[in-house]
Amino acid sequence: MFKRNPGTQQGTSTPPVIQAVERITSVLGPGVIWEGKLSGAGGVRIEGTFEGQIGLRGMLVVGESGRVTCENIRASAVIVAGAVRGNIITQKLEIRATGRVWGDVVTTSFVTEDGAFLRGQIRMEEHVDLDLGTESGAETQTPDQSPA
């Protein structure tokens, strides 16, 4: 009834491919107020207050106590459970039930929970270019710039 794959033997099978889970590597805790520029690679969770610029090659999570004000947020994935004032450009946006967003959104994937709030326009694209510069975020040195 069931046929075995001739290339595999009983007891020896290849393990299933597990996709890497995006991890949070940095946290701006509750009670912290930060103004400035947040950029780089990796996941960031904001539970405090942030005002400035955000450009991440990774996940941005705005927790329930998080408050973010940015002209444009650029990140690979954004999850909002707190409040965001500003435009969001991302591959995937998720607004949780407690999440509030005031701004326009450009994304390839959009998810909301019942009770989520969005005041702005959503534009769905097949591909979103985050325009975050070089992959590593580090400056590269050309041969002309090498020290003598």
C-alpha positions in Angstrom: 0.0 0.0 0.0 2.8 2.4 0.9 5.9 2.5 -1.2 9.3 3.3 0.2 11.5 5.8 -1.5 14.3 3.7 -2.9 16.9 6.3 -2.0 16.2 6.1 1.8 16.7 3.2 4.2 14.6 2.5 7.2 15.8 4.6 10.2 17.9 7.0 8.1 15.9 9.9 6.9 16.9 13.4 6.3 15.7 15.8 9.0 13.1 18.3 7.9 14.3 21.7 6.9 13.5 24.2 9.6 13.4 27.8 8.7 15.3 30.2 10.9 13.2 32.1 13.3 13.8 35.9 13.5 15.2 36.7 16.9 15.1 39.8 18.9 18.7 40.8 19.7 18.2 44.2 21.3 15.5 45.7 23.6 14.7 49.3 24.4 13.0 48.7 27.8 9.9 50.3 29.3 10.6 53.7 30.9 13.4 54.5 28.5 13.1 57.5 26.2 15.4 57.5 23.1 15.9 60.0 20.3 18.1 59.4 17.4 18.8 56.9 14.6 18.3 53.1 14.8 19.9 51.1 12.0 21.7 47.8 11.4 20.8 44.1 11.2 19.0 42.1 13.8 15.7 42.2 15.7 14.8 45.1 18.0 12.0 45.3 20.5 10.8 48.7 21.7 8.9 48.8 25.0 9.8 52.4 25.8 9.6 55.6 23.7 11.6 56.1 20.5 11.7 59.2 18.3 13.9 59.5 15.2 14.8 57.2 12.2 14.5 53.4 12.0 16.2 51.4 9.2 16.6 47.7 10.2 17.6 44.6 8.2 15.5 42.5 10.6 12.4 42.5 12.7 11.0 45.5 14.6 8.6 44.8 17.5 6.8 47.7 19.1 5.5 46.1 22.4 2.3 47.1 24.2 4.0 49.8 26.2 6.1 51.0 23.2 5.6 54.4 21.5 7.4 55.1 18.3 7.4 58.4 16.3 9.3 58.3 12.9 8.8 59.9 9.6 9.5 56.5 7.9 10.1 53.1 9.5 12.0 50.7 7.3 12.4 47.1 8.5 12.2 43.6 7.1 9.2 42.8 9.3 7.2 45.0 11.8 4.9 43.9 14.6 2.9 46.6 16.3 1.3 46.0 19.7 1.8 49.6 20.9 1.6 52.9 19.1 3.4 54.0 15.9 3.2 57.5 14.4 4.8 57.5 11.0 4.9 55.7 7.7 6.0 52.0 7.6 7.8 50.4 4.7 8.3 46.7 5.3 8.0 43.2 3.8 5.6 42.1 6.4 3.4 44.2 8.8 1.4 42.7 11.7 -0.8 44.9 13.8 -1.9 43.2 17.0 -5.2 43.9 18.8 -3.6 46.5 21.1 -1.7 48.1 18.2 -2.3 51.6 16.9 -0.7 53.0 13.7 -1.1 56.5 12.3 0.6 56.6 8.9 0.8 55.1 5.5 2.0 51.6 4.9 3.8 50.0 1.9 4.2 46.2 2.3 4.0 42.8 0.6 2.1 41.1 3.5 -0.4 42.6 6.0 -2.0 40.9 9.0 -4.3 42.5 11.7 -6.0 41.2 14.7 -9.6 42.2 15.7 -9.3 45.5 17.5 -6.2 46.8 15.7 -6.2 50.4 14.5 -4.8 51.9 11.4 -5.3 55.5 10.2 -3.6 55.8 6.8 -3.4 54.1 3.4 -2.1 50.6 2.7 -0.3 49.9 -0.6 0.4 46.3 -1.3 3.3 45.6 -3.6 4.8 42.3 -5.0 8.2 43.4 -3.8 9.3 46.2 -1.4 12.8 47.7 -1.6 13.8 48.8 1.9 16.7 50.8 0.5 18.9 50.1 3.5 22.3 50.3 1.8 25.0 47.7 2.1 24.2 44.2 3.4 26.6 44.3 6.4 26.0 47.9 7.3 29.8 48.4 7.6 31.8 50.7 5.5 33.9 48.9 2.9 37.3 50.1 2.0 38.4 50.3 -1.6 42.0 49.8 -2.7 42.4 53.6 -3.1 41.5 54.1 0.5 43.9 51.6 2.0 46.4 53.0 4.6 49.9 53.6 3.3 
